[in-house]
Amino acid sequence: MKNAESLKQIYYGLDNVNINIIQYVAIVGSLLLFLFVLELVRRKKIKEQYSILWLFITLVFLILSFWRDGLYVVSRALGIATPAIAFLLVLTMGVYVILIQFSMVISNLAERNKKLTQELSLVKYQMKLKIKEEK
């Protein structure tokens, strides 16, 4: 069995993978993303209310980057075969949550835009009536 496992690693190219480098890249990438979101908030490019979700998701990635066995725990708890699929599930769920938040914001803005347009039309109509009365 040991020989079959080493053949599988050689076949899939896993014999020379340094897991520490992958972990370091994940940690640096997560920290950079976290700092980037903070910088966007500082420069007022993104509002605080929207940044909370982004910061939460980057913290999840940061925790999973430091906690090497975290994806194994998540994959076992959810009954998923491999940690990579668990990571893709976490990533996909994070994207869905952000998309739902954006949909809510866009819906709210569309409703506010509709109300403003209606109010503007009423003001224009009232101004036209007032101009006609003055003539």
C-alpha positions in Angstrom: 0.0 0.0 0.0 2.9 2.3 0.8 4.3 1.7 -2.7 1.0 2.5 -4.3 0.7 5.7 -2.4 4.1 6.9 -3.4 3.4 6.0 -7.1 0.1 8.0 -6.8 2.1 11.0 -5.5 4.6 10.8 -8.3 1.9 10.3 -10.9 -0.1 13.4 -9.7 3.1 15.4 -9.2 2.7 15.7 -5.5 6.1 14.4 -4.6 7.8 17.8 -4.7 5.0 20.0 -3.2 6.1 22.1 -0.3 2.9 22.6 1.8 4.6 25.3 3.8 5.0 27.6 0.8 1.4 27.1 -0.1 0.4 28.1 3.5 2.6 31.1 3.5 1.2 32.3 0.1 -2.3 31.8 1.5 -1.5 33.8 4.7 0.1 36.7 2.8 -2.7 36.7 0.2 -5.4 36.8 3.0 -3.5 39.5 4.9 -3.1 41.6 1.7 -6.8 41.3 0.9 -7.7 42.3 4.5 -5.4 45.3 4.4 -6.8 46.2 1.0 -10.3 46.3 2.3 -9.2 48.4 5.3 -7.5 50.8 2.9 -10.6 51.1 0.8 -12.6 52.0 3.9 -10.0 54.5 5.0 -10.0 56.2 1.6 -13.9 56.2 1.7 -14.0 54.1 -1.5 -16.2 51.6 0.3 -18.7 52.3 3.1 -18.2 50.6 6.4 -21.5 48.8 6.2 -20.4 47.0 3.1 -16.9 46.4 4.3 -18.0 44.3 7.3 -18.9 41.3 5.1 -15.7 41.6 3.1 -13.6 41.8 6.3 -15.5 38.8 7.7 -14.8 36.7 4.6 -11.1 37.7 4.6 -10.9 36.7 8.2 -12.3 33.3 7.4 -9.7 32.9 4.8 -7.0 34.1 7.2 -8.1 31.6 9.8 -8.1 28.8 7.3 -4.7 29.9 6.1 -3.2 29.7 9.6 -5.2 26.6 10.8 -3.8 24.0 8.4 -6.3 21.3 9.5 -9.3 23.6 9.4 -10.3 22.5 5.9 -10.0 18.9 7.0 -12.3 19.6 9.9 -14.8 21.4 7.7 -14.7 18.7 5.0 -15.2 15.9 7.6 -18.0 17.8 9.4 -19.9 18.3 6.1 -19.1 14.9 4.7 -17.0 16.2 1.8 -14.4 13.9 0.4 -11.5 16.4 0.1 -10.5 19.6 1.8 -10.1 21.3 -1.6 -13.8 20.8 -2.4 -14.6 22.2 1.1 -12.5 25.3 0.3 -14.4 25.7 -3.0 -17.6 25.4 -1.0 -16.6 28.1 1.5 -15.4 30.3 -1.3 -18.6 29.8 -3.3 -20.8 30.5 -0.2 -18.8 33.7 0.5 -19.4 34.9 -3.1 -23.1 34.1 -2.8 -23.4 36.1 0.4 -21.7 39.0 -1.2 -23.9 38.8 -4.3 -27.0 38.7 -2.1 -25.9 41.8 -0.2 -25.2 43.6 -3.5 -28.7 42.5 -4.8 -30.3 44.0 -1.7 -28.4 47.2 -2.1 -29.2 47.5 -5.8 -32.9 46.8 -5.1 -32.9 49.5 -2.4 -31.3 52.0 -4.8 -33.7 51.1 -7.6 -36.6 51.8 -5.3 -35.2 55.0 -4.1 -34.5 56.1 -7.7 -38.1 55.3 -8.6 -39.4 57.4 -5.7 -37.1 60.3 -6.6 -38.2 60.2 -10.2 -41.8 60.3 -9.2 -41.2 63.2 -6.8 -39.4 65.1 -9.5 -42.2 64.5 -11.9 -44.7 65.8 -9.4 -42.6 68.9 -8.7 -42.3 69.6 -12.5 -46.0 69.2 -12.9 -46.7 71.6 -10.0 -44.3 74.1 -11.4 -46.0 74.0 -14.8 -49.4 74.5 -13.1 -48.0 77.4 -11.2 -46.5 79.0 -14.3 -49.9 78.6 -16.1 -51.7 80.3 -13.2 -49.3 83.2 -13.3 -50.0 83.9 -17.0 
